[in-house]
Amino acid sequence: MTTHKIKIWDWPVRLTHWSFVILLPAMYFTADNSEWRWHMRLGHVLLALIIFRILWGLVGTDTARFTSFVKGPGAVLGYLRGRYPHRAHKGHTPLGAVAVVALLGLTLAQVSMGLFAGDPFDGATGPLNGLVRIGTADFLTDTHEWFYWVVFAMVGLHILAVGFYGAFRARNLISPMVTGAGEKAAEVADNTATPWGRALAALAVSAGTAFWVYSGAPGLG
């Protein structure tokens, strides 16, 4: 297959991707060392990034939009059977899309549970704890304490997949996520230009929503 280098990933996608790489271990470290103030601060940063990635998946560039890469089970099976060559995909493959959606969904679930969680003994109480019953808060707290293993298991599968493709399929998936460019089939065009206005608007909405939640979601009580 004849290939050429094209633009694949825009800066908002790369920003959120590498921020997750830093924030998820930091969240574990702060919780494990009872650094609850930092744990909750970083949790709200993570919340803002998740919201931003979801918004960017609706209004971003071609490779960022969910409609461009989230396909049905048939497309995933077809990709596994070799019907859709990797280099023919400008962005995420159908299988990669499953990982993206799963990671976003699991991480959002973990962060959301933390917002309602509460432990009167160590002071780690989420800003939305007062909006739910004590029994519900206890359940979310208990689940939040072990659910991170589910998130990390998905992260581990993602890392293994990247390593597998790099070692056995000669597909470097890391470099394009760093530089934004990579080798694709000759007929595949560059990613669309980043709409800066929409990017900044999505960042503002995401940060504003996270700050509103951090403030206890005034107006909901």
Disulfide bonds with the S-S distance in Angstrom:
none
